[in-house]
Amino acid sequence: MPEPEYLTFSLYGMMASWGDIAVGEYRPTADHPTRSAVLGLLAAALGIRRDEEERLAALTRAYKVAIRVDAPGMLLRDYHTTQVPSAAKKGRQYLTRKDELAAPREVLNTILSTRDYRCDAVYRVYIWCRDTAPPYSLKTLAEHLQHPVFTLYLGRKSCPLALPVNPEVKTAPDLLTALSEEREIELRFLGRVPGNRDSNVRAYWDCTEGIQAEGTSVRNDESLNRRRWQFGRRDEEYAMIRIVTGGEQHADKQNPT
């Protein structure tokens, strides 16, 4: 029986923001990419728009996702002030931001908000198929990540990629082996990023993969409807994984002593 295939690629940028539950003016970020963010990157690469619900749903059903956090980065909290016309004056139509700011001073109010980002974080993403008939092969996904239809970004349009994603399709006996493999290109370009030389890293994956997990968390990142921005819950497992360098054996790659 052939070994399973995994599409793997890198995500690195000066800033990233992975949506979490947001209430009011505070916009937090998760410490690693959400499932919906990863599938959104694939959709952007393929040229799938947010109103193409059937194509997006097929993408969500067809693939599983795992994340390896090679460097967690640092938290940056950005404090925003924005001038907007008061709600009582919203009956008037403002077509542009310039129109809003041209309103009389006495009707302008200030909105305060706080947004979180991860700075200098390095992630490895792993994609594999749920069944034998996915809408796109892993090779096709890799080709589109190399030449995306829409611009790829790290959670927000203000967070561009700082390096190519370098997609690659590889075979491995199981997900744990795939997660444990080191890539030379990461060390070459990202070796000086704080935390990126650690041999023990945290990994997250969809449940029921047969890996001994340290725990399970509930994530609200299962995309239900992109236009209405609706998401469902799912269980995500996590554990510390030891990266295996060249020449090392793959035994004992979990729970390092």
C-alpha positions in Angstrom: 0.0 0.0 0.0 1.5 3.4 -1.0 2.4 5.9 1.7 0.0 8.8 2.1 0.8 12.1 0.5 1.1 15.4 2.3 1.2 18.9 0.9 3.4 21.1 3.0 4.3 24.8 2.8 5.7 27.6 4.9 4.1 30.7 6.2 6.3 33.6 7.4 5.7 37.3 7.6 6.6 40.3 9.7 3.1 40.4 11.0 0.2 37.9 11.0 -3.2 37.8 12.6 -5.3 34.6 12.9 -8.9 35.4 13.7 -10.3 34.4 17.1 -13.6 35.1 18.8 -13.9 38.9 18.7 -16.3 40.9 20.9 -16.7 44.6 20.7 -13.6 46.7 19.9 -11.0 44.0 20.7 -9.7 41.9 17.8 -7.5 39.1 19.2 -5.3 36.6 17.3 -4.7 32.9 17.8 -1.1 31.8 18.2 -1.3 29.7 15.1 -3.2 29.7 11.8 -6.8 28.6 12.0 -8.3 25.9 9.8 -10.5 28.5 8.0 -7.5 30.7 7.4 -5.5 27.8 5.8 -8.4 26.8 3.6 -8.9 30.5 2.8 -5.3 30.6 1.5 -6.0 27.6 -0.7 -9.2 29.2 -2.0 -7.4 32.4 -2.8 -4.6 30.5 -4.6 -7.3 28.6 -6.7 -9.2 31.8 -7.4 -12.4 30.8 -5.5 -14.4 33.8 -4.4 -16.3 34.1 -1.1 -19.7 33.9 -2.8 -18.9 30.6 -4.5 -20.4 28.6 -1.6 -20.4 25.1 -3.2 -16.7 25.3 -4.2 -15.7 26.5 -0.7 -17.8 23.8 0.9 -16.1 21.2 -1.3 -12.7 22.5 -0.2 -13.7 22.3 3.5 -15.0 18.7 3.2 -12.1 17.4 1.1 -9.0 18.2 3.2 -7.5 17.9 6.6 -5.1 20.4 8.1 -2.1 20.3 10.6 0.1 23.2 11.8 3.6 23.1 13.1 4.7 26.2 15.0 8.4 26.5 14.3 8.6 29.9 15.9 5.7 31.4 17.9 6.7 35.0 17.3 6.0 37.9 19.6 2.6 39.5 20.4 2.0 43.0 19.1 -1.0 45.0 20.3 -2.1 47.8 18.0 -4.3 50.6 19.4 -6.6 52.2 16.8 -8.6 55.5 16.8 -10.9 56.1 13.9 -13.1 59.1 13.2 -16.6 58.3 11.8 -19.9 60.2 11.6 -22.2 59.5 14.6 -24.8 56.8 14.2 -27.6 59.5 14.2 -26.2 60.8 11.0 -25.8 57.5 9.2 -29.0 58.2 7.2 -26.7 60.1 4.8 -24.9 58.0 2.3 -21.1 58.1 2.6 -19.6 56.6 -0.5 -15.9 56.9 0.5 -13.7 57.4 3.5 -13.1 61.0 2.2 -16.9 61.6 2.4 -17.0 60.5 6.0 -14.1 62.8 7.0 -15.7 65.7 5.1 -18.7 65.6 7.5 -19.1 68.6 9.9 -16.8 68.3 12.9 -19.7 68.3 15.3 -21.1 65.0 13.9 -17.7 63.2 13.9 -17.1 60.7 16.7 -14.1 58.5 17.6 -14.2 54.7 17.6 -11.5 53.0 19.7 -10.3 49.5 18.9 -7.4 47.1 19.7 -6.0 44.6 17.3 -3.4 41.8 18.1 -0.7 40.5 15.7 2.0 37.8 15.8 5.4 39.2 14.7 8.1 37.1 13.2 6.2 33.8 13.6 7.1 30.8 11.4 4.6 28.1 10.6 4.6 24.8 8.6 1.2 23.8 7.1 0.3 20.2 6.2 -2.6 19.3 4.0 -3.9 15.9 3.1 -7.0 14.4 1.6 -9.9 13.0 3.5 -10.8 10.5 0.7 -9.6 9.4 -2.7 -11.7 11.8 -4.8 -10.8 15.4 -3.8 -11.8 18.3 -6.0 -8.1 19.2 -6.5 -5.0 17.0 -6.2 -2.3 18.0 -3.8 -0.1 18.6 -6.8 -2.6 21.0 -8.2 -2.9 22.8 -4.9 0.9 23.1 -4.8 1.0 24.6 -8.3 -1.6 27.2 -7.4 0.2 28.1 -4.2 3.3 28.7 -6.3 1.3 30.9 -8.8 -1.9 32.1 -6.9 -4.8 33.7 -8.6 -5.5 36.1 -5.7 -2.9 37.6 -3.4 -2.1 35.5 -0.4 -1.8 37.2 3.0 -1.5 36.1 6.7 -5.0 36.7 8.1 -5.4 40.3 7.1 -4.6 42.2 3.9 -2.2 44.4 5.9 -0.1 41.2 6.7 1.7 40.1 3.5 4.0 37.2 3.1 7.7 37.9 3.6 8.9 34.8 1.8 7.5 32.4 -0.8 5.4 29.6 0.6 7.6 26.9 -1.2 4.9 24.2 -1.5 6.0 20.6 -1.7 4.2 17.3 -2.0 5.9 14.5 0.0 5.0 11.0 1.1 5.4 9.8 4.7 4.3 6.7 6.6 2.0 8.8 8.8 1.3 12.4 9.9 3.7 12.3 12.9 6.6 11.4 10.6 5.7 14.2 8.2 5.4 16.7 11.1 8.8 15.7 12.4 10.8 16.2 9.2 13.1 19.2 8.9 13.4 21.2 5.8 16.8 22.7 4.8 15.2 25.7 3.2 13.7 26.8 6.5 17.1 26.8 8.2 18.7 28.6 5.2 16.3 31.6 5.2 14.7 31.6 8.7 17.5 30.2 10.9 18.0 33.6 12.6 14.3 34.1 13.5 14.0 33.8 17.3 12.9 30.4 18.3 13.2 28.8 14.9 16.2 26.6 15.8 14.3 24.8 18.5 14.2 21.0 18.0 11.0 20.6 20.0 8.0 22.5 18.6 4.3 22.4 19.1 2.0 20.9 16.5 -1.8 21.1 16.0 -4.0 18.7 13.9 -7.5 17.6 13.2 -8.5 14.8 15.7 -8.4 11.0 15.1 -5.0 10.9 13.5 -3.6 8.3 15.9 -1.0 10.6 17.4 -0.6 10.7 21.2 -1.9 14.2 22.1 -1.2 16.3 25.2 -4.6 17.8 25.0 -7.6 18.8 22.9 -9.0 22.3 22.4 -12.2 23.5 20.9 -11.8 25.9 17.9 -14.4 28.0 16.3 -12.8 27.9 12.8 -14.8 25.4 10.8 -16.0 27.6 7.9 -19.8 27.3 7.3 -20.6 30.4 5.2 -17.9 32.9 4.1 -20.4 35.6 3.0 -22.2 35.6 6.3 -18.9 35.0 8.2 -20.3 32.0 10.1 -18.0 29.4 11.7 -18.7 26.1 13.5 -16.8 24.3 16.3 -14.3 21.5 15.9 -11.9 19.6 18.2 -8.2 20.1 17.6 -5.4 18.1 19.2 -1.9 19.3 20.1 1.4 18.0 21.3 5.1 18.8 21.4 6.9 17.2 18.4 10.7 16.7 18.1 12.0 17.7 14.7 14.2 15.0 13.2 17.4 16.2 11.6 19.2 14.5 8.7 20.5 11.1 9.7 18.5 10.7 12.8 16.1 7.9 13.2 12.4 8.6 13.6 12.0 6.7 16.9 10.9 8.6 20.0 10.0 11.7 18.1 7.2 12.5 20.6 7.6 13.4 24.2 11.3 14.1 24.1 13.3 13.5 27.3 
